[in-house]
C-alpha cells in the first residue's frame, strides 16, 4: 500500500509539472505575439521593472518552470482528495490562484492590490497581463482537476491523444532552450545582453508544429522511424528559417538543436513492452 501511495504521489506531481509547463509555454508564447510584449516592455517605467524582452534569459525560463511545477505539485498534495470529490474542483483551485497568487500576493507585483498601491507601474499595465495569467491558471486548474477525476470521468480518446501530443511537444521544447542557452554561453554572449527577439524565436515554431503533428498522427506506431523524420524535418525547417528569415545559417546549431527535443520525444513515446507482445 505504501508503494502504491508513493507511486500515485509521484505520478500526480509529474502531471502537475507537465500541465504547468504546457499552459505556461502555449499561453505565454501566444500572448507575447498578441499583446506585443517586446515593445510594451520597452516603455518608460515598465522597462525599469522588467528585463528586455527577448534577452538571453528567455532560454533559462523553461528550465525554471520545472521547479515552479514541482512546487505547485508538492503544495497541492494535501488537497487532492478535496479537489477530486468536487465537480467544480477546477474552479476552487483557479480561485486560489486568483486570490492568493495574483490579486492578493504579498509582493507589490503587477496586477496585485499591493502593486497598485506601492509600485510606480501605470494603472493600465496592471490589467495588461491579466488575460494571460488568468487564462493560463484557469487551463492549468482544469488539467489538474481532470487528472484527478480521469478514472471516473475519462476524456474522449481524441482529446486524450491531443493532450498526449501537447505534453510531449511542450517537454521536447525544453531541449531547444537548453541547446540555445549552451550555444549562447559558448559564444560568450553575456546573460544580461539583449541577444534575441521574436524573429529569432520564430525558428522554433515549425519544429514545434512538426513534433506535435507527428506524435498526434502516429501515436506509438513506428516510434523510431518517426523520430528520424522528426529530426530531419525540424533541422530542415530551422535551416530554411535561418537562411531566408535571419539571412545567416549556423550549420552546427541546425544539426545539434533538434537532438535533445527528439530524444525526449523518443523516451516519452517508446511503446511499453506489453505493446510489443
Number of C-alpha atoms within 10 A of each C-alpha: 6 7 8 9 10 11 12 12 16 14 14 20 22 16 20 27 24 24 23 26 25 24 23 21 19 13 18 16 14 12 16 15 11 9 14 12 17 15 11 16 17 16 10 11 13 16 14 12 14 10 16 24 21 19 16 22 20 20 21 15 13 21 15 12 19 19 12 14 19 19 14 15 22 15 10 17 12 10 11 15 12 11 21 19 12 13 13 12 23 21 16 16 20 20 17 14 19 19 12 12 17 21 19 18 18 13 14 17 19 24 22 23 17 16 20 18 11 11 16 13 19 13 14 9 14 16 12 15 15 17 12 18 20 16 16 21 24 19 19 24 25 18 21 27 24 20 19 18 18 13 9 9 10 12 15 8 9 10 11 12 16 15 17 17 21 23 20 24 25 25 21 25 24 23 21 22 22 18 19 19 19 13 16 17 13 9 9 9 14 13 16 11 13 15 17 17 15 15 12 14 12 15 19 19 13 17 25 18 12 19 27 21 17 15 24 19 12 12 17 17 13 11 17 13 10 19 20 13 15 23 24 13 17 27 22 16 19 24 21 16 21 20 13 10 14 14 9 12 16 11 12 9 15 18 16 15 22 24 18 19 28 24 15 17 24 19 11 15 20 15 15 9 7 6 8 6 5
